[in-house]
Amino acid sequence: MRSALRKPFVVRHCPAAVAALVVCLVACFSSFAAATPATLTSLHAIRKLTNAEASMAVPVDFEATVTYFRGYEKTLFVQDGDDAIYVQAVTNLNLDPGDRIRVHGFTRDSFRPIVMSEGLTFLHHGSVPKPVEAEFTPLLQAKLDCRYVQVHGVVISAVPALSTGHLVTQLELALDGGTIAATVDKGVVARLSDLLDAEVAVTGAEAGSFDGKMQQTGVLIHVASFDDVHIVHRPSVDAWSIPLTPMDEVLDHYNVRDLTPRVRIQGIITYFQPGRMAVLQEGTQSIRVFTPTIEPFSIGDRVQAIGEPFVENGFLTLKWGDLRTTGGSAPVHPVAVNWDQLASGRHAFDLVSIEGKVVTQVREHAQDVYIIAADGHLFSATVRFPLVFEASGAHAPPPMPLLEAGSTVRITGVAIHDDANPFNGPMAFGILLRSASDVVVIVKPSLLTVRNLVLLVTVLLVSMAAGGAWVLMLKRKVHQQTAALAAQKEAEAILERKRSRILEDINGNQPLEAILTQIAEFAAFRLAGTPCWCEVGDGIKFGSTPPTAEGVTILRHEIPSRSGPLHGMLFAAINPLLPCSVHAQEALAMGAWLATLAIETRGMYSDLVHRSEFDLLTDVFNRFSFERRLDAVIHDCRQTASAFGLIYIDLDDFKQVNDQYGHSAGDQFLRESAHRMKRQLRPSDMLARLGGDEFAVIVTNVRCQAEVEEVSQRLERSFRELFDIEGYSIRGSVSVGAAVYPEDGADKDSLLSTADAAMYVNKKIKKESGESVRRR
């Protein structure tokens, strides 16, 4: 646009028109220049921006030196003098620390202003900036954010870990003041355990760790390779040679000196559970406070809280807290969100509202739980019961409001997450409700429901009874006829009670076999004791059949299906010599309708349960069922002092199957793989698909590591035979890693971590030995 203004042009008008046109052009140019921010050409100028200014996408074009680069995550830290910044890199360059580059892009707000690159240019290779000697407190206060630093500390943990699917080494360092983390990308050491208790000097870019709101929750140093990890003093004793300690005496060695001071904060209470926890919110910030107080605080009270700050599961928290009201109250309006926004973690511990459909609800020992479906995902909304004690004892909680399945509701409460790392993808979450009134029905389910059908039948029966009464009043039968009609009315009342009982059992948890037997008895009652029975499936019968077919007429009525083939037949053995109180086909039709309602209602429930517990593609257990079973097995083994095995399985090069043969073949490959592995297991073992090409097996009742290894070998051998899929012969293989409880871990996380690490070591060994998967 600016170059267009420089092009010559000819004006064939009067001087006044020319002057007016020039004034207009100058005004337009000034307006455009004011609306377009000037390009910043130095890192120092960019670092001076506030987050509000950086959110305006200010264009940048500057030179700086690379201090850290992780290409597969687009993570780049650059520094120029004492100024450093994070750049989300879009480049195919393979950059190393010390490379001088030119960055072209724009700014964006984050924890501090960052740069979104639109292009990187390599200028030359130079020296890395001299690292700043950093201590714990400045690091935690982000005073050295993005700077190239060197820290001195003692290694308290050194383990292999994953970062976006790539193997890295995770170090935990103890500094004077607290602990920090460091990830080392390239290079390995012979044994990571040799680093334990060693005093080291680690050099890298200070990155920090953050929650979904980009609040700093810890210190993280990005280290390019083990060349930047220098051992200052080796440990005097090998950690694996220290004396054994009995399990019940481990606390004898506990010794922590905590100098963390209390802090004081203020905000408005959005959630309060006496004796346990409160959540305070101030604007867009919120925090959880663990407190033993049982004082009667209310939602909306403005309070101050004191406590010691710490990080739990990656979230900022106060422990040993106490609350004090400052007077007054103010409502906090919930933020309307969807599932994706909550799963991102940006609203952790915020008061939010989300809409979804009720799947089910259940009352547990200490809480009411609603299962809600939103945007194709499930989450839980929970009302926890407060403990109220008086002289007479604890009060029972009020009855749980019953919501119709399928109702569209608005859930209002505080978002709670299991993990705070926003870079690992969507995070599991739940909603803590203040009370049952936080669940508001917006739209009731479709009229075509069991409840409405029951109401319709009830209305029809009431109409029939009213019509019968009207006929009785008009005809005024003699005393005998009145008595007969009274007996008929009593029989109808018994019939109605039987029918209502059947409808209640259909809507309850009575077994389907028992309900079909009741329906057959219901039809038999209407037909004055005539034998009636249901026949469904492969000839399975429910009810009473006649001892002989001689002298009776067999009537039948189809049990229809709303979609698909018939469910079965309803039969009656009619004796033609005996009178029947009602038309036989009418009685069979009513019984068939009830049977259809019972079968399809149970089918919907069974399908929902199956979908919640099994993987829909491979028909093996899903991650939810696996984690629930793993918790149960750990609990049982802890009680019985027994052992079990956990095997982590990853299909080798599965992505090549999708890329080369298509996703349909990939789905068949996954199904066949699950089928092969399942045949190698005992009935008591459990195979589950954790997601993608990852599976896991729980091997129960084991006595030693060798038994688990034998199962692992059977699983690997099951892939030796070629897969015949859509005319292709495909060779497959798996990498497995095993862990044994309690030798390799005493809880779920440590067992999964051990098995997962063993699997990746196995996969790495196979690749290094040239045993990569070949397909044809």
Secondary structure, DSSP 8 states (H G I E B T S, - for coil): -HHHHTS-----S-HHHHHHHHHHHHHHHHHHHHHS---B--HHHHHT--HHHHTT--EEEEEEEEEEEEGGGTEEEEEETTEEEEEE--------TTEEEEEEEEEE-SSS-EEEEEEEEEEEE------EE--HHHHHTTTTTT-EEEEEEEEEEEEEEEETTEEEEEEEEEETTEEEEEEEEE---S-GGGGTT-EEEEEEEE--EE-TT--EEE-EEEEEEGGGEEEEE--SS-GGGS----GGGGGGG---------EEEEEEEEEEETTTEEEEEETTEEEEEE--------TTEEEEEEEEEEEETTEEEEEEEEEEEEEEE-----EE--HHHHHTTTTTT-EEEEEEEEEEEEE-SSEEEEEEEETTEEEEEEEE----EETTEE----------TT-EEEEEEEEEES---GGGSS--EEEEESSGGGEEEEE---S-SHHHHHHHHHHHHHHHHHHHHHHHHHH---HHHHHHHHHHHHHHHHHHHHHHHHHHHHTTT--HHHHHHHHHHHHHHHTTT--EEEEETTTEEEE---S--TT-EEEEEEE--SSSS--EEEEEEE-TTS--SS-HHHHHHHHHHHHHHHHHHHHHHHHHHHHHHB-TTT-SB-HHHHHHHHHHHHHHHHHHT-EEEEEEEEETTHHHHHHHH-HHHHHHHHHHHHHHHHHTS-TTSEEEEEETTEEEEEEEEE-SHHHHHHHHHHHHHTTSS-EEETTEEE---EEEEEEEETTT-SSHHHHHHHHHHHHHHHHHHHHHTT------
